[in-house]
Amino acid sequence: MTLIDQWPENVDAIRSNGLTVEMPTESHTTDVRVLHLCELATLSEEFDVVFLVVKAYDTRWACELIKPYLADDPVVVGLQNGMTIDDMVDILGVGHVLGAVIEIAAAMYRPGVVERHTPPDGSWFGLGGLDPAAHRTAPMVKALLEPAGDVALYDDIRSAKWMKLLVNAAELVPSAIVDLPLLEAARLPGMHDFMVAAGKEAARTSVALGNAIVPIFGLPDLDPSDPDKSAEILLDTVYAKWSLPETRTTVLQDWMKGRRSEVREINGLVVRASEELGLSAPANAVTLRVGTEIEEKARARGTENAAELINALGWDMPH
């Protein structure tokens, strides 16, 4: 296995001390081969399987970067948030791409150290291809991922990824806007209802696009005729199974590090798709606007932003 990373201090720390994964009840340190991004050009070998774990907005250049180093019949797996599968297929070919849905709570603030809030027995993955050539590789990739969590295979990976997108639209950016861990953000007056509204908008948009309501996270069947209820169930499941008191979403972690987030690829995608369909998505629209303002340094993240989110829906701010 080879890791390729664009965080120089992380590569140096792993080379010096190994990669440490801290979980609630145990910790493991593993020596692993790791390369700086610029060192990829020194390789002569080819890769049969690649897990792409970059941010959604980095998908296209990362696929172009790894393409010359792929074997003759490779599979590249997009272990990412957002709807990146079409960008991957555009560059790598539909027969060589697997889409993935992931649910795991983790954080990384120190080079070489992963804080994994959900261990393997509490983590979940979904896999699927857009055509039979890709989908035939899913059982092999499933076997590779199973030590990290439960893995389900999907014939309709696009619908499954939209189900995860609706959860992301509900929780990732709204909780970061108020600068709180997810569970604490949900306890702010009005914020849980706002997050549910954002998830419902995404669910309705997905159905309008022709996607199905499919169960994810190992849940039993969801009602295919009730996208709103599915959004409520999925968000409650994330609260209950994938959130510790200290769990911050990936967007808040990005902002704490001064990094760009995926607000445009998540809430922005919902807004763009809903507009094309003639639908309204006000919760996602205000999330996109406020999140973008935070990234552009036009406002600070903090609990004072909750009122603007809630008021944008025409609701009175609860006390």
C-alpha positions, 0 to 999 in steps of 0.5 A: 500500500502507498499513501500519496498526500499533499500535506507535507508535515503529515507525510514527514510525521508518518515517515518519522513516527508511523501513522497513528489512529486513535480510537475511543478504546484503543490506538494503533501505530502502523509503518506505511509507505507515504509519498509527497505529492511531488514524489509521484513522478519518481514512481515506475510501478502501476496501481491496480486499485486507487482510493481517491480521498481528496476533497470533491473540488480536487477530484478532476486534477487528482484523477488526471494526476494518477491516470498515468500510473494506473495498471491496464485494468484498474479501478478507482474508488471515490471515497468522497462526499459530493457527486464526484462520480461523473467527473471521475468517469469523464477522466478515467472511463465508466468501466474503471470507476466505483462510487462510494458512500461513507459514514465515519466520524473522524478528525485530523488536527495533528500531522500523523495522527488520525482521531477516529471517533467511530471504530471499524465496527461502527463505520459503514461504506456503500459501493457501486459502479455505473455500468457492469464493467465497473460493478464487477470489481465491487466485491474485490474492493468490498473485501479490501474495505471490510477491515475498516467497516461494514460494506454494502454493494449498490446497483444504484450508486447514484441514488445512494450517493444522493442519499448521503448528499442530503445528510451532508447538506443538512449537517456539514455546513450548517453546524460549521456556520455556528462554529460548534460540534454537530450535536451541540449545534443541533441543540441550538434553538431552531437549528435542528429544524433548520438542518432537517429542512435543508436535508428535505430540500435535498431529498426532494431534489434528488427524487425530482432528478429521477433518483430513488429513495434507498436505504444507506448506513445499514438501515432497513428499507426507507419509504420510497414515497416519503423523502421528507421522512427519510431525511429526518431518519438519516439525520437522527441516525447520524446524531445517534451512531456517528457523533460524539460530543466533540465530533466536528464536521469536516467543514468546520475542521476545514475552516479551523485550518483555513481551508476551503470547504465543500459548501459549493459541492454540497449545498451549492449542488442542491441549489443549482439542481433545484433551480434547474428543476424549478424547485425552491431550496431556501435552506440550502441557498442561505447555507451556501451564501453564509458559508461562502461569506465565511470563506471569503472572510466577509463574516465570522463563524459563530452562534450569532449566524443561527438567526440568519439561517432560521429567519431565511425560512420565514421562521421566528427565532425560537428562544 
